[in-house]
Amino acid sequence: MRIAVTGSTGFIGSYLVPALAQKGHELVLLARPGREDAVPRPAGGQVEVFTGDLTDAASLDGFLKGAELLIHLAAAHDHVPDEEMRAITVGGTEALLEEARRQGLHKDPSFEIWIVSSAVIGAPVYSYYRDTKRIQEKLIRGSGINWTSFRPTLVYGVGDMRHTAPLLRKCAAQSGKITVPHDGLSKLAPVHVDDVVQAILLYFDFDRGVDCCYELAGPEGIPYNQFLDETIAAAGGKVKRRNISKKWADRAIMLKGLFTDVTEDRRASAYFTLHHEHDISNARDELGWKPRPYAEGIRQVAQGDWWR
């Protein structure tokens, strides 16, 4: 199958591309100008690099030529300004749909778009990132093209230098404390990057009769305190976890608010009052997907010195 992929230089993409190549698929990987060397090139894989920019619709002309499937991984995260986030996540999706129309793929019932989005779409805490992901998914769902949305949450794994590595380094400390707002009982469900890729590969063999969404998360929600304790154990740390009651956390934010903007602090505090669990039953039942528990996964990820 000829598959076009965006976001191949990202964390999930660096795992998915070799897995697709191993299955014998012909891959066309989008790379921004100057980023061509960062594209993964699996040994023996049929890989073509297409230079283009999601913020420049004209540069994508020909990207989807002959493609049977588009796997759309690319998105801007909340570490970039809102305007840039919208241009990449929303504008880039509009540009891809325009390219699909140029190639006549919107009239081809065999062509599909699989978007690897984020389970944060359903989270009750506001973020502009979440809103751009919602719009991205709605654009694809309304395009008339057959679609599927995979929604992984809190993905971790070897090579993740933005989240996993800093967390492991923090938890590996041999002294000190990690402060957790509130009681630490709010739940989250981290998912291993290999398990995300496995779900996508399993979908190739599923009889896809309808458009659908799959939330991809750990097998069950775990309290934030447990999440930290299991990470500390995996990293071999001796740092102590310390919880601060909501009352004192709110007072600290109020005091800080006398001198500076505390919007982000309030949002972060609210995060720890909510459960972030996800219904993965359709991925389990339809695809036979079995994600690993966090304690098992983080022990595997912590092996070696890659994160130190």
N, C-alpha and C positions, 0 to 999 in steps of 0.2 A: 504494500500500500504506500502511495506517495503522501507523506504527511508534512504539512507546513507547521513550524513551531515558532512561537514568539517566547521571549524570556528564557532562552536556552542557556544564557550565561548566569542566570540566577541560581539560588540554592537548590530548589526543586528541579529546575531544568538540568542542572549538572548531574543529577541522578537519573532523570527520566530519559534524556537523550541516549546515553549508552544502553539503557534497557530496551528502548525502541529499536536501536540499531542491532542489538543482539537478536531481536525477533525477526530481523531481515527486512525491516521497513526502509523505504527510500525517504530520506529526510531533507527538507529544505529549512534551514535555520536562519531566522532574521537576526541581523547584527547591525547595530548603529555604526555609522561611519567612524572609523578609528578603533572599533571594538572587535573587528573580525578575528583577531588572534585569540580573543578570550572565548570564542565559541568552542565547545567540546568536540573533539574529533575522535570518536571511538575507533580503535584499530579494526580494520575490516568492514567498517560501516559505510553505507552509501550516503554520504553527507555532502550537501551543497550549501554553501554560505551565500545568502542574499543580503546585500547591503541596502539598508533602508531605515527610515526613522518614522516611528508611529505618529510623531507630531507633524509629519509632512506627507500628506496623502499621496501626492504625485510620486514620491520616492518608492511607494509600494507597488507600483505598476508592474505586474508580472510575477509578484511574489506567490500568488495562489494559482498560477497557471498549471493546470494538470493535477492540482491537489484533490485528493479524495476526502481529506480531513484536515481541519485546522485545530491545533491544540494551542489555546491562547493562555499563556502563563504570565505574560508581561503586565506589570502594573507598577505604579509609583506608590511608595509607602509614606508614612507620616513623618519621615525625616526630611522631606522636601517641602517647599512652600506650596500652599493650597493651589495656586494658579498652575504650577508645574504638575501637581498631582492630577488636576483635572485634565490638563492637556494630554498627558500620557494615558491615564486610565480610561477616561471618557472619550476624549478626542481620538485617541489611538484606536479604540474599538470602533468608532464611527468610520475611521479611515480604512480599517480592515473590512468592514461591511461594504464600503464603497468599492474596494478592490474585488470583493466577491461578486458584486454586481457587474463590474467591468469584465470579469471572466465568465459571466453568465451562470455562476454557481448558485445563485438564488433561485434558479429554475431547475436545478439538478436535484432530484429527490434523494440521490445517493450521497450527496455532499453533506458533511456534518461539521459543526463547531462544538468542540469540547472546551469549556472554560474552566480553568483551575482558579477558583476565586478564593473566598475565605468565609469560614463559618462565622466570622465577626459580623457578617451581614445581619444576622438575627440578634446580635447583642443589644441590650437595652441602653448601654452607655453611649452617649453621643461621640462621634468622631467624624471628621470630614473624610478621612480614609474610608470608613464604613459606607458613607453615603456615595462616594464615587464608585465603590464596588457594587452597590445596589444598582446604580444607574447603568454600569457596565453590563451587568447581568440582564437587566430589563431591555437594553438595546438589542442584545443577542436574542432574547426570548421573543422580541417583537419583530424580528427580521424576516420571519417566514422560512428561515433555514432550520433544518433539524439540529437540535442542540441538546447538550447535557452539561450540567454544572456540578463540578466537584468542589466541595467546600471544606478544605482542611483547616483545622484550628491549631494554633500554637505548635507549629512543626519544629522538631528538633532533630539534630543528627550531627555526625562528623562533618566538619567543614563549614558549619554555620557560625561565622565569625561575628554576626550582628547580635545574636541572642544567646545561643547555647554556650559558646566559648566564654563570654563575659560572666555568665551565670556560674559556670563551673569554676572559674578563677575566684569568684567571690566566695563560693561555698567551700573552696579548698583552703581557705585561710586557717591558720593554726591557732588563731586567737581572735578575740573581738566578738561583735554581735551583728546580727542581721535583724533590722527592725521591720516588723510586719504590722501595718495599720489594722486595727480592730482585732477580732478574735481568731482570724486565720482559718475560719471554717467555710468560707466561700469556696465553691468547687470549680475546678477546671479539668480539662481532659487532653493533655498533650498527646500528640501523635508523632510517631517516628517517621522520618522522611522515606525510609524504605517501604513502610506500610502504605504511605500515600501512593507511591509508584506502583506498588502491588495492586491496589484497588483499580488504578487506571488500566493496568495490563489485563486484569480480570474482565474489565468491561468490554474488551475486544471480543470476548467469547460469549457475551450475553446477547440474547435475542432482543435487540433494541427496537421495541415497537412504538414507544411513546417517548416524548421529551421528559426529562426528569432531573432531579437534584439528588446528590449524595453528600451528606455531611460525613466528614472523615475526622474521627477523633479517637482518643484512647478508649479501651473497652468499658471504662466507667469513670465518672467524675471522682476526683480525689480532692480533699481539702487542701487549701494552699499551704497550711502548716506541714502536711504530709509531703506535698510536692517539694518543699524546701528541705525537709529532713531526709528524703530519699536522695536528693541531689547532693547534699552534704556528705552522706554516707558513700555515695558513688565516687565523689571527688577526694575522699579521704580527709575531709576537713574536721576541724575541732571548733569551728565558729559556733556560737550559740544563737538560737532564734529567740527573739524578744517581741512579744505582742504588746501593742499599745491600744488601750480601749478607744472606742469611737469618740467618747466624750473628750478625751485628751487630744486625740488626733484633730477633732474639729476645733478645739481651742487653739491648738498650734497653728492651724491654717488661718483662723480668724486673726490671730496676732500678726502673722506674716502679711495678711491682707491689708494691714494698716500702712504698709510700706511698699507693697508691690502687687502685681496682678497674680492672683492665686487660682485662676480658672483651671489650669492643668492640674494643680494640686487637688482641687475639689473633684475633678473627674477621676483622678487616680484613687482618691479616697472612696468614691462611689463604687469603683471597680471591685473593691474588697468587701462590699456588702451584698454582692449579687452572685448567684451561681451561674457558671458558664458550662453547662452540660449540653450535650448534643445527641440527637436521636440518630443512631447509626444503624438502626434495625434494617433498613432496606439494603444497605451495603452488605450487611451480614447475610440476610436472607436471599437476596437476589444474586449477589456475586460470590457468596461463600467467603467473604473477607473476614480475617481474624487479626485485628491489631494487637500488638504486644502491650502488656502492662507497662506503666511508666518506670517502675522500679527496675524491671528487666532491661528496658530500652536504655535508660540513662547509665546503667552499669556498662553496657556495651559501648556506648558513646564515649564514656570517660576513660576508656582504655587508651593507652598511648599518651604522647606529649603534644598532640596537635593543638590543643586548646590552651596550653600553659604560656 
